[in-house]
């Protein structure tokens, strides 16, 4: 089954430049994962699926750890998700930095990483 948490918003201090790490900015994340949760369709029990609140809490923790690069943030999130939830078979995360300082009008810059790309 494919499960998605979309539009998760965080204020964080990720960035290469000192000013980005001091001032911070808004980030929006989407996380999609394929999980073995077939038992939950019959049991209607949380223990037979992936707890969305627990996944969100893990992502929030990782967003609270400053990084210089979005690529690093995405990798950390995927590794934690896969390690913490054995029912998750594969996952993809999209991390977007809103209104990045690029010298012009840019809505967002995003990186997308899937678990097949992890080393």
N, C-alpha and C positions, 0 to 999 in steps of 0.2 A: 504494500500500500504506500502511496505517496502522501506525505504529510508536509504542510508548509506553514511557516510562521512568516508573515509578510508585513513589511512596513514597521518593523521595530525601530523606534527612534531613541537615540542616546545623545547626550552632550558629552564629548570626550576631548582629550588633549593629544590626539595622534597627529604627527607631522614631523617632517624632516627639519624644518626651521624652528628656531628657538621661540619665535613669536607664536607659532601654531601650538606649541606645547604649553605656552603660558596662557594664551587667550582661550584656546579651545574652539570647537565648532560643533555643529549638529551633524550626526551621521544617521543614515537609514540603512537597515539590513533586511535582507530576505534570506531565509534558510529553508531549503527543501531537502527532505530526506525520505529515502525508501526504507521501510521498516517491516519486519515480520511481526504482524499484529493480528493475524487471522483469528486467534482465540478470542480477541476482544469483540469481534463481530457477533459472537454467540453469547459470551459471558456477560458483556456489558459492565466489565470490571476494569478499573484503572490499572490494576496490577498486570493486566494482559496487554497493555499498550505502552506507548511512550508518553510520559507525563509532560504536557506542553509547558506547564508552569516551571518544572525542573529544567527543561531545555532553555526557556527564556532566562531563568536565573543564571544559568551557566554562561549564556551569551553576555548578559549584563556584567557578570564578573570579569569576563575577558575584555569587554569594552572599557572597564575601569583600569586596566593595565596599559599604561602609555606605551606606544610603539612609534617608531619613525615612519614605517611604511604600512600602507593598507594591505599589501601582500602578506606581511607578517601577521597582522591582525586576523586576516582570513584563515591563514594556516593554523594559528593557535586555536581559533574557534573550532575548526573542523577536527583537529586532533583531540580536543577535549570532548566534543560531542561524541565522536566515535569511541573514545575510551570510556566514557561514562554510561553509555546506553548500548548495551550489547544487542538489543533488538534492531538497532540502526545498521543497515547493511551498506549503504552509501549515502553521501550527502553532498550538497552544493550550497555555498554561501556567496552572497553578493553584498559587498560592503561599499556604500556610497558616502563620500564626503560632500556635504552640501555647501554650495557657494565657496568653492576653493579659491584661494588667492593666486590667480594665474595671470594677473595683469589685464584682465578683460572680463566681460560678462560670461560666466560659465555656471550653469545651474548645479552641476555635480560632476564628480569624477568617481568612477566605480571600478572595482576589481571583482571578478567572479572566479571562484576556485571550486573545483569538485574533488571529492576524495580520491578519485582515480589518479589525480595529479600529485598527490602527496608522496614525498619520498621517505 
